[in-house]
Amino acid sequence: MAEAAIELIGINKSFGPVHANRDINLEVARGTIHGIVGENGAGKSTLMSILYGFYQADSGEIKVNGKPASIKTSNDAIAAGIGMVHQHFMLVDNFTVLENVILGAESNALLNSSIAKARSELVRLEREYGLQVNPDALIEELPVGLQQRVEILKALYRGAEILILDEPTGVLTPAEADHLFRILKQLKEQGKTVVLITHKLREIMAITDTVSVMRQGTMVATRETARTTVEELAELMVGRRVLLRVDKGEAKPGAVKLSVKNLVVRDSRGVTMVDDVSFDVRAGEIVGIAGVAGNGQSELLEAISGIRNAVSGSATLDGKPIDLTGAADPGELRERGLAHVPEDRHHVGLVLAFEENENSILGYHDDPRYLKGPLLNIDAILADAKDKIEKYDIRPSNPRLKTANFSGGNQQKIVLAREIEQDPGVLIVGQPTRGVDVGAIEFIHKRLIAMRDAGKAVLLVSVELDEIRSLSDRILVMFAGRIVGERGPEAGEGELGLLMAGVERKEAAE
Amino acid sequence: MDFFDVAVQTLDSTVRLSVPLLLACLAGLYSERSGIFDIGLEGKMLAGAFASAAAASVFHSAWIGLGMGILISVALALVHGFASITHRGNQIVSGVAINFVAAGSTIILGQAWFKQGGRTPALAPGERFEAIVFPGADAVRGVPILGPIYSELLSGHSLLVYIAFLAVPFTWWVLFRTRFGLRLRAVGENPAAVDTAGISVEWLRYRAVICTGILTGIAGAYLAMVQNAGFVKDMTAGKGFIALAALIFAKWKPVNAMFACLLFGFLDAIAIRLQGSPLPVIGRVPVQFMQALPYVLTVVLLAGFIGKAIPPRAGGVPYVKER
């Protein structure tokens, strides 16, 4: 094995009472791709932030290329040859690519020479690593895949030998992710060291040489990727055996519960986001809508759930018309048995500053069960919340706790419990497992299957193709606002990926 | 007097009246581009006006007056910075507090030191910035059209007027052609990007509010030592707020800011010129109405005529490192 590019020895870091990193030891060999996996909150990001100088460890030692390094600020990290691609891109949206690349690495007080230098340097990097991007494009006009490329260019421009990527594929299409992996392999061939943080085990298996697993702030294992399996890694991450495949029986579709015809939705800028979309969802089936984020799925969900007015089109719920172009509002639709788990639980699904029990009745607070005359019946609400906490294994099990203090997975369970426990006939779910850890994903998937088996109609929108494929009984693929194809659950990833990328219908159908 | 003379005179007073607005507007531009909203332009200008008038009359020097005005204004800017950058306080509250402190303390200190009802002693000619007369201004006065424009409109202003207008291209150059400007614009849009690039967000923002303090100090000095001959209580009369409105109207761009301030200055000049003189058709208009006109127009313009003004995205939000 090659010499260690990074060595972390006995790293400890606490945030108040939370021990985020506990005696972490890690060795990353030079010229390799090293994966770090773990559930949300396992301490991966904290560890990398320490390495990048965002935080300082309470104790422990960092060695870069065998020499002890004192990394107190991001500047120290950059000087030590460490570059980081953050999960949320650290780019200035209304700057050009060039401006973003030179920010903080300008050669002198005036910009002209920096820009000229960066321009020629970008040409070189493009040649060497296949990192094409128009240097004069504005960041906000670039697709996320290219934005990420700018982040990588930023790091390389600063002379990074060690590149840390934090959850890099969360926002990418399968094709974009593949391209990223090719770039990473190329970087590795040129002798760079790559540290890849992710919770997607398939990526780890596909690209890394070595993988380290973190759980609850400790480093529980390091394995050579070739000598481990997805099952073993999942078990190490969660600390118990996890069922990765969803167990489900044959679907028994019944009557049409939700029917949408020729729906057209425009966004606030007036751009048509949903273009003449029609489909049915039957009782006892899960219909999955696959697609790359931003192809109209969000607007479709918002229109069907009554949050956003459609421009035209019609819809029926249990055979009775609902007016999605105006009159339908989320409250009325809920009363008629259409429940909605929104994509963005932080902004739409929950009020984070509220207590858990308040969120667990939000939207159903007019239900006589929760009322005592004109006032809220606090006792009933608390009892109801306790009941849901128990059923859905929401932790911590305290209904008076502020919702912001729950982890992403538990917040999602709060929303799911609220909507599912109303026993709706139709459940619309957007990104049910975004930012949710492996253990909770398993639970959420089981609940959705249980809804289906209870004869409910479920409409699932997700950018996670694996999730769509394992849960859906029928898969609709959305591209540029249209439904470009319908497939069964047995459809291959490659076929769906082509459809999602908008490749000609007949080609993909072959 | 024929129409042309009236026009030149009106434009001349437009220039004079727009100078304090322009300086304050550019001051706000530095701060807001860095992500620090500053509603305290008014207070800093007022304190700067008082300090410069007081110092000029005590030390008999316009330059010491200007220096003291800038010093006090920068000090207040740093207070705003300390509250909103270091302590991540609410920027509006901090700005409002500065306005109150300035309004109150200038009167109290003025009365305690000079005993003239909150005024400072009237400044003698040597204690003010004198008009700079361009070479040949008197000689060409008689030349039709170009003569009056050269001698009235371009020549004959105080140094601070020329500084104000030169600050426009200078600010543009700083913002778009220097490293400091690039970082300043970046920190107002996405401070996390600046932080991860290894640049101190706090120090960058402090430098921005210092720029703001310098410019509001000059604006105050102009009011007390050029437009007037001494400090009068509340002499800023809302100019700091009009400057903020102009800044939004200008969409946080320096050249636009100049035109916005000239527009507001023009309205002021018109209002003064039309006071007391009957208008055709309408007849005599109350003085108060004419005085209110610029403010009414501010509201109208801001409410509907500027299109979408997108403020710096990180504006008003204290920067906290995320986990």
Interface residues (C-beta under 8 A of the other chain):
Chain A: F15 S45 T46 S49 Y52 F54 Y55 T73 S74 N75 A77 I78 M84 H86 H88 M90 L91 V92 D93 N94 F95 E99 N100 I102 L103 G104 A105 E106 N108 A109 L110 L111 N112 S114 K154
Chain B: F176 R177 T178 R179 F180 G181 L182 R183 R185 A186 E189 N190 A192 A193 V194 D195 T196 A197 G198 I199 R313 K321 R323
